[in-house]
């Protein structure tokens, strides 16, 4: 139904209106070119947070709060700084998990 309505509107509208609506969409995507990187970082941190020592729910709530707090940041340099900080957190989480696995293996196979 929605596709049929869009086809009908496109056939009735002039080429200028279609080009204007397409340029509006491209302006919206160009307005924030770092959005895809921010979404990728959020998904990666969400995935890493599943094994967080205090629990996945705790981590997810804190992660969501941090992203919502910085939602209004528009300056590309500040967004890049925040992305770098998020990637640092991701590396620290990975290191934490590797250390935890190493300690478990060491405890299992070596006597102290």
N, C-alpha and C positions, 0 to 999 in steps of 0.2 A: 504494500500500500504506500509506504513512504517513498519507495523508488519511483512508483508511478506518478506520485505528486511532484517529485523533483523533475522528472522528465517533462511533465506538463508545464511546469513553471519555466524550465529552460527553453522549451519550444515557443512559449509565449513571449519571453523576455527578449530584449534586443541584445546584440553582441556586446555593447558597451556595459550593460548592467552585469552580464556574466563576467566580463573581464574585471569590472570593479569589485565584484564579490570574490573572485579568485585572488586579486591583488590584496584584498583585505585579509584573506586567509594567509597569504604568504608574508604579509607584514606581521601578523601575529606570531608566526613561527620564527621569523627573523628577529623579532623583538627580544627573544631570549634563546640564543644559540646554545647556551650551556645547560639548558633544561634536560636534554637527554643524558648528559653526564651526571647531573644531580640525581635523576631517576635511577640510573645504573648504580650509583654509589648507595642510594637508599636500599635498593634491592639486595645489593651485596652485603651491606651491614645487617639487613634483616635476616639474611641467610646465615651469616656468621653468628648472630645473636641467639640462634636456637640453642646453642650449647653453652650459653653464658652461665657461670657458676651460680648466680642468684636466680636464674630461671629465664626462660625465653620471654615470658610475659613482662617481667620487670624490664628487660632490655628493650623490648618493643615499645613499651610506654615511654621510656626515657628517650629512645631514638625519635619517636613521633614528636615528642615535646621539643626536642632540639631542632628538628626540621621545621616545625610550625613556628618556633620562635624566630627563625631566620627566613621565614617565607617572604617577607616584604623587602628583602635585600635586592636592589636592582643594579648596583654598581658591579660591572663585570670583574673588576680586580678583587673586590671583596668576595664575590661568589667563588672566584678561583682560590682565594685563601681558605674559604670554608671547605671547598672540595679537597684541598690539600690536607686540611685538618682531619676530615673524614677518612681520607685514605690512610693517614697516619694511625687513626684509631683502628682501621681494618687490619693494618699490619701488626699492631699491638695485640689485637684479639687472636690473630693467627699464631703469633709467638706464644701467647698464653696457652693456647690449645696444644701446640707442639710440646711445650714444657710439661703440661699436664700428662700428655701421652708418654713422654720420656720418663717422667717420674713413676708412672704406673708400670711401665716395662721394667725399669730398674728395680722397683720394689718386688716385682714378680719373679725376676730371675737372679737377682743378686742379694746376698745376705749382708746386712750391715751390722 
